[in-house]
């Protein structure tokens, strides 16, 4: 079983990530290192390394491997940086970021997911990840500013509190769109007091729910 999962992980990186243009060696190493099958429901573990999202309960999903790798790469992060993740979910994205050498702060609004993921990350010894149960659209102001912010749910607009908690210089990724079934992945850069936006392409995420979301 362990050998099969390792083979599946290598195939995932080779066929779904490298073949689709993911080049960042730290991202690829992190995707190899994190045992994705522990982050999905036990009945779905055989599908853990296929390139599609999977349900994790409570109307939420674990994103497909390519999207996790793409967002990790587009963050342009370096080891030692602090990153705020909005939408802990299964904890897989947070684990990938931790494997990349980042100090991760992650906010989840669903209590059951927060509790289960906290235990899983502890069991897997991801001690550099700090979790919070709260409205993610409000961020985590007492721990900011953050060098990087990543939002793993799609909202109708960019939450102002998150922009305010982004360091200068800093980069934030967020799916944005009025259509709940399709958003644009937007990269926000803050530099010398200026904030610029860049569209990276179409994506589909679960709803960003909160004061500054749906």
BAFI-3210 file (N, C-alpha, C; in Angstrom, 3 decimals, decimal comma, padded with zeros to 6 digits):
// residues 214
n [1|2|3|4|5|6|7|8|9|10|11|12|13|14|15|16|17|18|19|20|21|22|23|24|25|26|27|28|29|30|31|32|33|34|35|36|37|38|39|40|41|42|43|44|45|46|47|48|49|50|51|52|53|54|55|56|57|58|59|60|61|62|63|64|65|66|67|68|69|70|71|72|73|74|75|76|77|78|79|80|81|82|83|84|85|86|87|88|89|90|91|92|93|94|95|96|97|98|99|100|101|102|103|104|105|106|107|108|109|110|111|112|113|114|115|116|117|118|119|120|121|122|123|124|125|126|127|128|129|130|131|132|133|134|135|136|137|138|139|140|141|142|143|144|145|146|147|148|149|150|151|152|153|154|155|156|157|158|159|160|161|162|163|164|165|166|167|168|169|170|171|172|173|174|175|176|177|178|179|180|181|182|183|184|185|186|187|188|189|190|191|192|193|194|195|196|197|198|199|200|201|202|203|204|205|206|207|208|209|210|211|212|213|214]
n.u [000,834|001,892|004,064|002,667|001,276|003,403|004,368|002,142|002,194|004,566|003,878|001,775|003,160|004,845|003,084|000,854|001,751|004,527|004,310|002,399|003,560|004,489|007,244|008,758|011,093|010,929|008,197|007,488|008,960|007,694|005,105|005,676|006,411|004,267|001,842|-000,788|-002,972|-003,758|-005,240|-007,709|-011,029|-011,300|-012,508|-011,984|-009,305|-007,903|-008,164|-006,708|-004,403|-005,112|-005,862|-008,024|-010,548|-011,706|-014,396|-014,583|-016,389|-019,067|-019,764|-017,403|-014,233|-011,137|-008,670|-007,716|-004,563|-002,971|-003,944|-003,348|-000,539|-000,067|-001,036|000,660|003,097|002,658|002,551|005,105|006,860|009,352|011,511|011,008|009,287|006,172|002,895|-000,531|-003,282|-006,505|-009,179|-008,763|-009,656|-009,036|-006,418|-004,329|-003,178|-001,994|-000,092|001,585|002,641|003,995|005,938|007,426|008,903|007,685|006,171|003,126|-000,111|-003,412|-006,871|-010,046|-013,555|-015,435|-016,271|-016,054|-014,317|-012,070|-011,355|-010,845|-008,806|-006,814|-006,047|-005,108|-002,907|-001,286|-000,781|000,736|002,928|003,229|004,183|004,654|002,471|-000,142|-003,436|-006,731|-010,072|-012,456|-013,933|-012,732|-012,566|-011,971|-009,393|-006,360|-005,573|-003,977|-001,706|-000,508|001,586|001,406|003,699|002,823|-000,421|-002,928|-005,911|-008,260|-010,825|-013,628|-014,652|-016,975|-015,641|-012,557|-011,520|-011,191|-009,963|-008,000|-006,254|-005,291|-003,835|-001,727|001,728|004,138|006,759|004,418|002,477|-000,659|-002,970|-006,121|-009,266|-011,687|-014,961|-018,220|-019,785|-020,602|-019,742|-017,525|-014,470|-011,965|-008,548|-006,754|-003,850|-002,478|-000,395|001,491|003,400|005,580|003,454|001,632|-001,003|-001,486|-003,251|-003,430|-004,713|-004,807|-006,080|-008,933|-010,692|-012,313|-013,757|-014,901|-017,392|-016,404|-017,188|-018,405|-018,016|-016,929|-017,396|-019,415]
n.v [-001,209|001,291|001,546|001,617|004,045|005,840|005,500|006,387|009,035|009,960|009,603|011,421|013,867|013,800|013,426|015,121|017,553|018,408|017,872|019,692|022,118|023,065|024,263|025,094|023,991|023,678|023,620|021,281|019,405|019,622|018,755|016,125|015,315|015,568|013,459|012,999|011,246|010,974|013,195|013,052|011,605|008,346|006,393|007,361|007,269|005,856|007,463|009,681|010,794|011,428|013,858|015,719|017,495|016,465|015,507|016,603|016,700|018,606|020,262|021,057|020,864|019,156|020,655|019,994|018,415|019,860|022,515|023,183|023,076|025,006|027,412|027,504|027,880|030,320|032,084|032,910|032,576|032,526|030,508|030,872|033,004|034,465|033,190|033,673|031,639|031,388|029,465|026,627|023,966|020,674|020,783|020,235|022,097|023,862|022,160|021,676|024,246|024,541|022,553|023,820|025,523|027,683|029,811|029,073|030,394|029,661|029,956|028,714|028,357|026,409|024,486|021,666|020,796|022,317|021,220|018,487|018,725|020,043|018,032|016,094|017,395|017,692|015,011|014,351|015,809|018,513|021,058|023,742|025,009|027,140|027,218|028,681|029,142|030,877|033,763|033,837|035,907|038,115|037,828|037,536|039,590|040,160|038,646|039,541|041,884|039,856|038,164|036,766|035,944|033,542|032,567|030,083|029,803|030,964|034,301|037,138|039,518|041,252|040,891|043,653|043,706|041,698|042,670|044,828|043,508|042,478|042,398|044,952|044,878|042,526|039,582|038,394|035,771|035,096|033,643|035,237|036,357|037,062|034,966|032,055|029,562|029,821|031,475|034,082|033,599|035,724|037,653|039,691|042,397|044,179|046,999|049,420|050,953|050,908|049,059|046,409|044,455|041,244|039,033|035,541|033,445|031,230|029,611|027,287|027,369|026,458|028,347|031,468|032,290|034,726|037,842|039,550|038,113|035,754]
n.w [000,000|000,888|-000,867|-003,298|-003,041|-003,017|-005,589|-006,997|-006,217|-007,391|-010,066|-010,240|-009,921|-012,146|-014,402|-014,050|-013,104|-013,778|-016,544|-017,247|-016,973|-014,475|-012,815|-010,624|-008,402|-005,641|-005,180|-006,581|-005,123|-002,647|-003,286|-003,823|-001,304|000,523|001,882|000,178|000,250|002,879|003,342|002,217|002,188|003,583|001,968|-000,531|-001,067|-003,014|-005,192|-004,659|-005,863|-008,402|-010,965|-010,048|-008,163|-004,878|-002,720|000,697|002,633|004,252|002,175|001,002|-000,794|-001,623|-003,457|-006,894|-007,657|-009,591|-009,468|-006,814|-006,931|-008,924|-007,720|-005,531|-006,822|-008,169|-006,083|-005,620|-003,452|-000,824|001,252|004,759|004,695|005,820|005,480|004,897|004,837|003,544|004,193|005,239|004,928|003,959|004,726|003,060|001,185|002,999|004,158|001,962|001,561|003,974|003,663|001,770|003,228|004,460|006,938|008,130|008,465|008,971|008,238|008,997|008,558|009,181|011,846|012,288|010,239|010,867|013,389|012,756|010,836|012,240|014,030|012,214|010,950|013,152|013,750|011,529|011,995|011,257|012,520|012,154|011,225|011,958|013,102|012,843|013,906|012,318|010,636|007,562|005,691|007,089|007,733|009,686|011,659|013,955|013,643|011,399|009,456|006,426|004,337|002,135|000,880|000,466|-000,964|-000,850|-001,854|-003,730|-004,151|-004,515|-004,724|-003,902|-000,639|001,453|004,077|003,816|001,866|003,290|005,235|003,886|003,402|002,476|000,369|-001,153|-002,028|-003,126|-003,754|-005,169|-006,006|-007,953|-008,766|-010,108|-010,862|-009,323|-010,108|-011,653|-011,634|-011,875|-011,393|-009,485|-009,146|-006,760|-006,241|-003,902|-003,702|-002,666|-001,689|-003,761|-005,333|-007,480|-009,963|-011,495|-013,867|-013,920|-015,124|-015,710|-013,057|-010,781|-007,731|-004,406|-002,534|-001,135|001,953|004,156|005,978|004,028|001,758|000,009]
ca.u [000,000|002,773|004,805|001,726|000,996|004,602|004,364|001,078|002,649|005,545|003,140|001,058|004,101|005,346|002,057|-000,122|002,386|005,627|003,827|001,532|004,334|004,971|008,711|009,395|011,586|010,443|006,793|007,468|009,451|006,648|004,007|006,150|006,614|003,031|001,029|-002,125|-004,032|-004,245|-006,049|-009,009|-011,813|-010,679|-013,110|-011,533|-007,845|-007,376|-008,235|-006,057|-003,357|-005,650|-005,885|-009,354|-010,901|-012,460|-015,160|-014,052|-017,496|-019,540|-019,832|-016,074|-013,416|-009,688|-008,413|-006,922|-003,129|-002,413|-004,318|-002,541|000,830|-000,070|-001,160|001,894|004,135|002,341|002,788|006,483|007,301|010,679|011,554|011,078|008,197|004,896|001,794|-001,869|-004,172|-007,912|-009,839|-007,879|-010,203|-008,395|-005,074|-003,314|-002,459|-001,160|001,039|002,493|003,326|004,934|007,057|008,222|009,681|006,959|005,446|001,758|-001,246|-004,556|-008,167|-011,164|-014,807|-016,265|-015,664|-015,714|-013,113|-010,968|-010,960|-010,270|-007,553|-005,834|-005,535|-004,346|-001,624|-000,486|-000,338|001,757|004,051|003,349|004,081|004,825|001,196|-001,041|-004,805|-007,691|-011,472|-012,969|-014,333|-011,482|-012,534|-011,439|-007,966|-005,821|-004,827|-002,987|-000,511|000,023|001,290|001,875|004,436|001,982|-001,773|-003,535|-007,322|-008,616|-012,263|-013,933|-015,572|-017,439|-014,717|-011,349|-011,752|-010,293|-009,103|-006,861|-005,305|-004,671|-002,912|-000,634|002,943|004,632|006,119|003,698|001,695|-001,847|-003,723|-007,512|-010,229|-012,701|-015,927|-019,634|-020,332|-020,112|-019,204|-016,305|-013,821|-010,630|-007,502|-006,156|-002,650|-002,405|000,930|001,612|004,789|005,750|002,152|000,742|-001,607|-001,799|-003,937|-003,122|-005,548|-003,978|-006,861|-010,168|-010,674|-013,604|-013,556|-016,064|-017,698|-015,778|-018,313|-018,006|-018,398|-016,503|-017,555|-020,825]
ca.v [000,000|002,458|001,611|002,037|005,461|006,570|005,458|007,284|010,407|010,264|009,721|012,687|014,965|013,693|013,527|016,185|018,819|018,740|017,843|020,856|023,353|023,450|024,166|025,439|022,750|023,577|023,208|019,877|018,615|019,629|017,904|014,748|015,010|015,533|012,261|013,525|010,281|011,168|014,412|012,785|010,603|007,023|005,675|007,972|007,321|005,326|008,546|010,855|011,373|011,794|015,320|016,316|017,742|015,421|016,028|016,342|016,889|019,951|021,039|021,529|019,938|019,320|021,056|019,071|018,647|020,898|023,842|023,412|023,363|026,273|028,517|027,534|028,456|031,713|032,911|033,403|032,649|032,035|029,941|031,834|033,984|034,141|033,135|033,506|030,878|031,510|028,239|025,504|022,763|019,419|021,051|019,826|023,270|024,350|021,247|021,935|025,504|024,279|021,807|024,788|026,325|028,883|029,801|029,108|030,727|029,259|030,230|027,901|028,793|025,265|023,953|020,253|020,704|022,892|020,269|017,298|019,075|020,334|016,754|015,450|018,073|017,355|013,623|014,315|016,599|019,834|021,910|025,156|025,523|027,584|027,256|029,508|028,995|032,256|034,273|034,048|037,157|039,144|037,584|037,246|040,850|040,208|037,934|040,159|041,647|038,599|038,296|036,172|035,531|032,668|032,323|028,855|029,802|032,056|035,322|038,097|040,658|041,084|041,414|044,743|043,384|040,888|043,584|045,631|042,673|042,065|043,192|045,733|044,220|041,306|038,986|037,656|035,060|034,874|033,474|036,287|036,367|037,138|033,642|031,151|028,333|030,117|032,714|034,377|033,605|037,052|037,881|041,070|042,782|045,444|047,448|050,863|051,563|050,680|047,724|046,081|043,180|040,501|037,848|034,391|032,437|030,775|028,534|027,063|027,045|026,568|029,734|032,174|032,742|035,562|039,266|040,143|037,101|035,523]
ca.w [000,000|000,984|-002,128|-004,334|-002,865|-003,437|-007,050|-007,446|-005,975|-008,438|-011,324|-010,158|-010,180|-013,519|-015,444|-013,834|-012,720|-014,693|-017,933|-017,475|-016,907|-013,149|-012,882|-009,359|-007,797|-004,257|-005,273|-006,980|-003,987|-001,621|-003,744|-003,641|000,118|001,313|001,594|-000,122|000,544|004,246|003,385|001,610|002,904|003,440|000,843|-001,787|-001,078|-004,281|-006,170|-004,068|-006,708|-009,708|-011,089|-009,936|-006,763|-004,195|-001,579|002,033|003,558|004,577|000,947|000,654|-001,569|-001,709|-004,841|-007,693|-007,467|-010,458|-008,962|-005,602|-007,364|-009,644|-006,773|-004,735|-007,676|-008,484|-004,888|-005,688|-002,058|-000,465|002,603|005,849|004,599|006,471|004,527|005,444|003,968|003,877|003,783|005,557|004,317|004,354|005,240|002,094|000,697|004,099|004,301|000,839|001,847|005,070|003,079|001,007|004,169|004,864|008,202|007,641|009,318|008,148|008,862|008,512|009,191|009,558|013,067|012,161|009,413|011,648|014,424|012,141|010,162|013,289|014,524|011,145|010,793|014,336|013,590|010,474|012,518|010,636|013,699|011,805|010,737|013,013|012,615|013,559|013,520|012,247|009,331|006,834|004,934|007,981|007,898|011,028|011,781|015,036|013,230|010,184|008,037|005,850|003,074|001,107|001,261|-000,522|-000,666|-001,561|-002,098|-004,649|-003,675|-005,518|-004,786|-003,096|000,716|001,832|005,217|003,396|001,216|004,356|006,005|003,008|003,601|001,340|-000,770|-000,863|-003,112|-002,716|-004,790|-004,791|-007,089|-007,855|-009,862|-009,747|-011,142|-008,288|-010,695|-012,407|-011,226|-012,380|-010,377|-009,528|-008,331|-006,299|-005,772|-003,179|-003,824|-002,434|-001,480|-004,904|-005,433|-008,870|-010,144|-012,715|-014,032|-014,286|-015,835|-015,104|-012,068|-010,124|-006,322|-003,531|-002,182|-000,015|002,765|005,277|005,947|002,764|000,719|-000,321]
c.u [000,870|003,542|003,908|001,450|002,191|004,698|003,309|001,477|003,643|004,858|002,364|001,975|004,545|004,272|001,129|000,498|003,484|005,147|002,961|002,243|004,766|006,477|009,416|009,799|011,106|008,982|006,714|007,931|008,398|005,484|004,391|006,142|005,307|002,186|-000,436|-003,251|-004,545|-005,209|-007,410|-009,745|-011,270|-011,214|-012,605|-010,010|-007,240|-007,352|-007,406|-005,079|-003,800|-005,833|-007,302|-009,654|-011,700|-013,218|-014,501|-015,135|-017,841|-019,575|-018,503|-015,312|-011,937|-009,392|-007,580|-005,449|-002,566|-002,726|-003,535|-001,121|000,910|-000,133|000,086|003,019|003,907|002,449|004,179|007,080|008,698|010,656|011,723|009,979|006,986|003,797|000,487|-002,701|-005,602|-008,631|-008,946|-008,338|-009,548|-007,037|-003,972|-002,507|-001,526|000,076|002,061|003,297|004,349|006,154|007,965|009,021|009,007|006,351|003,986|000,767|-002,499|-005,859|-009,254|-012,441|-015,673|-015,601|-015,210|-014,453|-011,895|-010,442|-010,261|-008,912|-006,454|-005,218|-004,679|-002,965|-000,701|000,065|000,791|002,956|004,305|003,147|004,196|003,543|000,317|-002,432|-005,690|-009,086|-012,107|-013,476|-013,070|-011,420|-012,037|-009,947|-007,593|-004,949|-003,743|-001,696|000,131|001,054|001,942|002,587|003,608|000,618|-002,331|-004,958|-007,771|-010,126|-012,567|-014,972|-015,970|-016,500|-013,536|-011,577|-010,716|-009,420|-007,878|-005,805|-004,572|-003,643|-001,750|000,563|003,289|006,164|005,432|002,887|000,519|-002,477|-005,138|-008,362|-011,371|-013,659|-017,349|-020,347|-019,748|-019,470|-017,917|-015,758|-012,533|-009,657|-006,732|-004,932|-002,549|-001,001|000,836|003,095|004,842|004,410|001,170|000,246|-002,001|-002,399|-003,566|-003,997|-004,707|-004,753|-008,063|-009,972|-012,085|-013,357|-014,887|-016,213|-016,863|-016,908|-017,795|-018,458|-018,077|-016,518|-019,012|-021,667]
c.v [001,261|002,645|002,102|003,531|006,307|006,607|006,395|008,745|010,838|010,445|011,026|013,849|014,954|014,017|014,728|017,548|019,209|018,804|019,046|022,173|023,821|023,203|024,411|024,161|022,572|023,140|021,717|018,966|018,526|018,724|016,428|014,349|014,823|014,310|012,638|012,552|010,390|012,343|014,248|011,750|009,209|006,261|006,175|007,957|006,791|006,400|009,766|011,544|011,584|013,308|015,875|016,554|016,578|016,019|015,670|016,537|018,358|020,868|021,567|020,456|020,175|019,585|020,017|019,408|019,775|022,290|024,170|023,803|024,713|027,459|028,637|028,183|029,943|032,637|033,549|033,571|032,078|031,482|031,031|032,873|033,513|034,181|032,904|032,752|031,062|030,302|027,034|024,221|021,505|019,630|020,749|021,014|023,825|023,472|021,450|023,202|025,332|023,515|022,713|025,720|027,589|028,697|030,060|029,430|030,479|029,412|029,396|028,303|027,637|024,522|022,503|020,045|021,209|021,877|019,052|017,588|019,391|019,042|016,060|016,077|017,803|015,933|013,508|015,204|017,891|020,894|023,398|025,772|025,885|027,766|028,131|029,239|030,379|032,544|034,639|035,356|038,326|038,956|037,192|038,443|040,859|039,480|038,554|041,237|040,364|038,855|037,803|035,826|034,686|032,346|031,134|028,684|031,042|033,016|036,293|039,277|040,369|041,685|042,474|044,413|042,558|041,743|044,404|044,832|042,130|042,989|043,959|045,607|042,927|040,851|038,224|037,007|034,830|034,633|034,480|036,187|036,408|035,807|032,655|029,889|028,565|031,458|032,914|034,307|034,912|037,098|039,369|041,330|044,125|045,827|048,958|051,586|051,388|049,237|047,484|044,680|042,564|039,255|036,705|033,302|031,971|029,593|028,360|026,568|027,059|028,020|030,234|032,826|033,572|036,991|039,909|039,119|036,965|035,507]
c.w [000,000|-000,314|-003,245|-004,242|-003,296|-004,958|-007,619|-007,292|-007,053|-009,786|-011,372|-010,517|-011,641|-014,561|-015,288|-013,525|-013,704|-016,143|-018,268|-017,184|-015,542|-013,107|-011,542|-008,615|-006,354|-004,232|-005,606|-005,837|-002,891|-002,011|-003,660|-002,167|000,891|000,924|001,397|000,272|001,977|004,355|002,710|002,448|002,594|002,233|-000,506|-001,939|-002,376|-005,363|-005,765|-005,004|-008,152|-009,764|-011,145|-008,452|-006,200|-003,020|-000,255|003,100|003,746|003,354|000,459|-000,135|-001,300|-003,177|-005,569|-007,553|-008,328|-009,936|-007,698|-005,982|-008,070|-008,684|-005,908|-005,525|-007,910|-007,280|-004,893|-004,287|-001,880|000,958|003,656|005,819|005,404|005,424|005,272|004,420|004,458|003,301|003,997|004,876|004,851|004,998|004,245|001,572|001,770|004,275|003,185|001,098|002,968|004,566|002,258|001,914|004,641|006,249|007,874|008,760|008,478|008,923|008,189|009,266|009,686|010,713|012,913|011,326|010,176|012,661|013,826|011,506|011,167|013,818|013,479|010,994|011,973|014,208|012,561|010,802|011,724|011,722|013,367|011,259|011,927|012,425|013,492|013,021|013,519|010,832|008,562|006,080|005,774|008,226|009,312|011,407|012,852|014,683|011,985|010,496|007,537|004,527|001,899|001,698|000,122|-000,076|-001,507|-001,657|-002,930|-004,105|-004,774|-005,708|-003,875|-001,709|001,110|003,042|004,827|002,704|002,267|005,145|005,167|003,211|002,329|001,334|-000,360|-002,062|-002,511|-003,930|-004,294|-006,027|-006,901|-009,035|-009,359|-009,984|-010,145|-008,851|-011,479|-011,957|-012,017|-011,205|-010,530|-008,615|-008,029|-005,773|-005,048|-003,188|-003,667|-002,343|-002,612|-004,904|-006,887|-008,942|-011,482|-012,758|-014,585|-015,008|-015,043|-014,173|-011,512|-008,706|-005,586|-003,088|-001,007|000,781|003,933|005,079|004,617|001,634|000,352|000,958]
res [x|x|x|x|x|x|x|x|x|x|x|x|x|x|x|x|x|x|x|x|x|x|x|x|x|x|x|x|x|x|x|x|x|x|x|x|x|x|x|x|x|x|x|x|x|x|x|x|x|x|x|x|x|x|x|x|x|x|x|x|x|x|x|x|x|x|x|x|x|x|x|x|x|x|x|x|x|x|x|x|x|x|x|x|x|x|x|x|x|x|x|x|x|x|x|x|x|x|x|x|x|x|x|x|x|x|x|x|x|x|x|x|x|x|x|x|x|x|x|x|x|x|x|x|x|x|x|x|x|x|x|x|x|x|x|x|x|x|x|x|x|x|x|x|x|x|x|x|x|x|x|x|x|x|x|x|x|x|x|x|x|x|x|x|x|x|x|x|x|x|x|x|x|x|x|x|x|x|x|x|x|x|x|x|x|x|x|x|x|x|x|x|x|x|x|x|x|x|x|x|x|x|x|x|x|x|x|x|x|x|x|x|x|x]
***
